[in-house]
Amino acid sequence: MKDTSPNRNPEISEKAQHIVREKYPDAKNLSGTVIEKDKVFEFSFQVGHEQYSTIVNNTEVISTARTSAEQVPDSLVSKLQNATIKGGTISDYRTITLFDGYVPTPAVNYHLNGMDFVAIFGPSAIYMSPHPRLYHIRDINDLPDHIIDFIQKRSKPNPTFVNTLTNFNEETRQTIAQNNEFEFGGGTVYINLDGTKTYEVIVRFLGVDSQSLLFDKDYNLIWVGSFNQIRQYNEDFTGRNFDTNLTRKEISAFTDILGAPSHFLNFGLDVGYNLMRSYRNEYEGITSYIFWLDNGRGEQWMLRYNADKKIVFSSYSKG
């Protein structure tokens, strides 16, 4: 495949272009843009009558979306209309392959009450996450350098912190103290309509628990997972106290917040198991909140709020 574009972007890696050419030898009208400078790129092209968009790094294809002239199948429309979140606007029907070599999955953009989602239709469930575009990452080097530095500085044992975990016995603390505080476990990059990005990074925390971190477009840490839940385990990890740590004031405030948007109807904190899965997170001086809200009908919202009780991330699933 020969790239005949007279205005080829010099910031596009030759290695990345070669990967696309090898993967799609019949591609025409190839054009590329930079997603992460020197690291991650997006290419648009045509194969026959179908439009492709593929995201690659310097070693492999990360994900691919294929768009044709097909209408959204009635079966997918029906799945959305039978959900609590019905009534949104469906657009950009495509099939996406979130990891190269995986089975292509139907997906659409879904706009509901001022919120944008990517709706992905699995064999037995719908999953929706915010922002019109996303891709997963498996290589830490695909992240911006500032975020890599943040993770790597903590990719070593932290015995000082472990010794403050007095809920564990001495034997357990000595074992945990040998583990790195962080081990990179993958992540997702969410691309907004304006091209800015939100980065979610998953880390293995002290070798015993997986948690997420959210960074904004300027690589600032804006939300932290439930790292402080490690203090709720008993002395040898055979059990944990699952009580919420929200105060009455916080419960009251979020009850009001969740009572406003129509798509959270029947997902309130007044349901006992929802409150039990609601938590104030604390790490690195940052306070944030997470809610796992179920309506008892196989539908669930996962909501993340910052310290100012402003939503920074939401996802929905329906089995």
N, C-alpha and C positions, 0 to 999 in steps of 0.2 A: 504494500500500500504506500503510495507516494503522496507526501504532504505537499500540495501545490499552493497552499495559502501564501499570498505575497506579504501578509502582515503577521507572520507567526510570532507569537509572544516569546521573546528571548528568555523570559523567566521560566518557561516550561521546560522541565527536565527532558533531555534526549532519551534517558533511560525509560522514563515514564511513557514517552511517545512510542518507543520500541515495544514496550509491553502491550500497548493497545494495538499496535499494528500486527503483532504476533497473534494476539487473541482474536482479533476481528480483521482478517486479511481482506474482506470484501467491503470494508467501511469506506464511505465517501463523505466529502465535505467535513473533514475532521477539523475541529477547532478546540482549543484548550484554554482553561483558565486556572489560576493559582488559588487553591483553597488554603494551604499552609505553605508559606514561602520555603522553597527548596525541599519540601517534604511530601505534600499531598496535592494532587491536581485532579481536575475534572475535565473530561473530554466529551464533547457532543459530536455525533456523527449519524449517518444513515446507513442501514443495511437493507437493501431493497426499498420497500415502502415504509419501513419501520424506523422510528427515531430512537436512538440510544443515548444514554448518559452513563458514563462509567467513571468511578473514582478510583485512582491508583496512587500508590506511593512509588518509590524508586525500585521496588523489588517485586510487587505483585498487584493484581487487581483487588481492590477492597470490596467494592459493591457495584452493581449494575442495575439500571432501570431501563425497561423496554416499553415504549409507547407506540401503539398502533391506532388505527382509526376505529377500533372497536368501541361500542357503547358499554357503559357500566352494566354488567350482567344483572338481571332482575334479582337473582339469588343473593347478590351482595347488597343491593339496595334494600331488600327485604330484611336482611340481618340487621342493618342499621335502623330501619323503621320499627323493628320489633324491640329495640332497646330503649331504655329510659332517655337516652340522649338523642332521640329522634328529632327530626325537624331541621337539621343542619343542611348546609349546601355542599354537594359532592362535586368534585372536579378532578381533572388530571388522572384518569384511570390508567394504571400501568401495572406491569409485573416487576418486582424488584428481587434481586438476589443480594441479600445482606452480607454474605460472605461468598467469595468466588468458589464455585463448585457445589453450593447448596441449592436446594430446590427453589425455583422461582415462586414467588408468592404474590397474589393480587394485592394491590394497595391503591388508595385514593387519598386526595386531600379532603379534609372535612372541616368546614368552618361553622362554628356553633356559638352563638351569643358572644361574639367578639373574640373568640379563642380559635386558634388554628391548630389542627392536628394532622398527623399522618395516621390513617387507619389501615392496619395490616390485617389481612384475613388469613388466619391459620386454618388447619383442617377442622378444628373443633372450637375455635375461639376467635374473637376480635380483640385486637390490642391497638390502642391509640395513644400516641405520645405527642407532645407539643411541637410546634414549628412545622413548616411545610416540607422540609427535607432533613434527612439524617443519614449518618453512616456510622458503622461500628469500627472500632480499632482494636487490633491485637498487639501492635508493636508500640511500646512507649515512645519510641523515637518519632512517631507520627504526630505527637503532641507538640505544642509550642515549647520553646526552651524554658520559659519561666515556670511552666507547670511541671516539666520534667525535673527541674531543679528542686521544686517543692517536694516532689515524691522521693527523689533520690536522697535528699538530705535526711529523710526519715526512714530510709531503707537500711537501717542498722538497729541493733538492739538498743532498748531504752530501759535499762535496769532501774534507774531512778524513779521513773513513773511506775514501773511494775511493783516496786516496793511500797507504793502508796495503796495498792490494792489489798487492803487488809481483810477483804471478804474471802480471800484465798488462803489456804494454809501455806506453810513455808515451802513444802515440796512443790506445790503447784506454781508458786511464784518463781522458784529457781528454774523450773522448766520453761515458763513463759519468758523469763528474762533473757534466755538465750536466743529467742526468736527476734527477727527484725520487726520494728514497729510497723513498717509498711512493706508490702510486696505488691507490685503492680499486677492487677488482675484483668485489665481490659478497660474499655470505655465506649462512650458514644458521643459523637459531635452532632449537635443540633444547629441547623442553619436557618436563621430568621429570614423574613421577606426582604429585609434591607441588606442581607449578606453577612451581617454580624453573626457570631457563633456563641453558643453556650456549650461548655465542655463538662461532661460527666466522666469522672474517673472512679473506677472500682479498685479498692485496695484490700488486701488481706491484712487485718489488724492484729498484730502480736501473734500471728499464726493461728488464731482461734476464731476469728469472726470477719466476715466480709462487710465492708461499709462503702458508701459512696461520698464523693465530694463534687460540688458544682463550682465551676469557675466561669466568670463572665467574659465578655469580648476583650477586656483589658487584662485578663488572666488573674483577676482578683478572686479570692475564695469567697463565695457568697452564700454557701449552704454546706452544712456538714451532716453526715449521717449519725447514727446513734452510737457513737464511740463510748459515751458514758454508760451505756447499758452493761458494759463489762463489769461494773460495780454491783450489778444485781444478781450475778451468778453466786452459787454457794461455793464452798471452799474447794471442791474438786470437780466442778463443771458438770455435776450430775443433775442439776436443776437450776431454775432461775425464777426470781420474783417478777411476774409479768404486770404488776400494777403500773398504771400510768403515773408519771411524775408531774403532770400538769397541776397547777394550782387552781383553786376555785375561780379566781379572777381570769386566768387564761381560758378555762373551760367556758366561762360565760362569754368572753370576747369572741372565741372561735365559734360558739353556738350561733352568735349573731352573724358572723362572717359567712358561715356555711348556710345560713337560712336565706341569704339573698339570691344567689344565682339559681335559676330554675333547674339546671342540670345536676345540682346537688340535692334535689328534692328526694326525700326518703333515705338519705345517706347521713343522717345527723348523728351527733354525739349522744343523743338520748338513748340510742341503742347500746346496751351494755358492752357487747363485744367490740363495738367501734371505739368506745372510750378506752378500753383496755389496750387497744393498738394505736393509741395516740400518744405522742411523746415529745418532750422538749430535749433537743440534742445540744450537746456542748463539746467543743473541741477547739483548741488553739485560740481561746478567747472569743469564739464566735458562738452565738446562740441561734438555733433555728428549730423548726418544728416539722414533724412528719405525722401524717394521718393515713391510715388504711381503713377506708370506709366501705362497708358492704350494705346492700339493701335487702339481703336475704333471698335474692332471686338470681344469684350467680353473677351479679354485676359488682364491680369494685372500682373505686377511685383511689389512687395514691396521690396525695397532695403534699407539696413541700412549700413551707413559708419561711421567710427570713425573720430576723429579730423584730422587725417593724410590723410583723404579721401581714406582709405583702406576699402574694403567691409568686413563686419563682419557677415552679415546675408542676405539671399535673399529667397524669396518665390514667387511662381507663381500660378496663378489660371486661369481657363478657364471655363466659364459657358456653 
